[in-house]
Amino acid sequence: FLTGKAEERLSFDIQREIAEALGYHDHPGLSAVERFMKHYFLVAKDVGDLTRIFCSALEDQQAKDTPGITGVISRFRNRVRKIAGTLDFVDDGGRIALAGTDV
């Protein structure tokens, strides 16, 4: 909106105006722009983390059984395997997972 065109980058020249428009103010130790950008990156990180969790859950729901003899054998094999060198993590179908709820 500030640039008058479609823009997906948050360039340095508009960060100050956006910070002011969103009500960020200077505080001892951090300027309004620094506070805004810090908050922006924390929220962006949360969005990325939630997106990865969501996509992982969708991937698990959509996983198809392996066809043929490999699929039959894999049904009988334990999907969760220990990872050498650690007791806290396991290999759960190719993903690192916690070994238990108390970890």
N, C-alpha and C positions, 0 to 999 in steps of 0.2 A: 504494500500500500504506500509506504513512504517513497519508494523509488518510482512509482507510477507505472510499473510493469510487473509481470510475473517474475518472482525472484525467490529462489529456494536457499540462497546463501545469506548468512548473517554477517555481512562484512563490517569491518571496523568503523567505517564512516557512518553507519546507521545505528550501531549499538547504543550510543549515548542517547539518541532520540527515542529509541524503543524503551530503554531503561526509564527515562523520564516519563514517557507515556504510560508505562505500567506502574508508576508510583514508587520506583526505587529511589532512595536518597543516600547521600554520602553518610557514612558512619566512621568513627575513628578506626583507622586501619584498613578500611575498604571503601573504595569509591562506589557510586551508584552502579556504574557499568560493571565493576568487578563483582558486586553482589548479584546483579542480574545474570551475568554469565555463569557464575558459580551455581546459582539456582537452576539456570537453564541446563547445564551439563548434568547436574544431579537428577533432574527430572528426565532428561534424555536417556541417561543410564538406566533409570527405573523402567522406562518404556522398552528399552532394548532387552533388559532382563526378563520382563514379562512376556515380550514377544517370543523370546527363545523358549520359555517354559510352555507357552501356548502352542508353538509350532512343534515342540517335542511331543506334547500330549496328542496333537492331531496326527503326527507321524505314527505314534503307537497305535492309535485307533484305526488308521488306514493300512497298517502293515498286513501284508498277505503272507500266507503260509508258503514255504518253499515247495515247489512241485516235485514230484518223483520220489525216489528213494531217499534223497537228502532230506526232504521235508518230513518223511516218516521217521527217520532216525533222529532228527532234531527235536521232535515232539517228546521223545523219551530221554533226551539229554538235558541235564540241568542247565538252564539258561544263564544263571548267575554263577560266575566263576571268581575265585580269589585272585587278587592281584599280588604278585610277589613283592615282598618288602613292606607291606602295610596290612594292618588288621582293620583299619577304619574304612577302607574303600573296597568295592568289588566291581567286577566287569559284569554289567547287566545288559546282555545282548548288544555289546559294542559301546555301551555308555558307562562312564564312571558314576557309581552310585554309592551312597552310604551303606556300610555293612549292617547297621542296625539303627533303631530309633534312638538309642542312647548316645550315639556318636555326635 
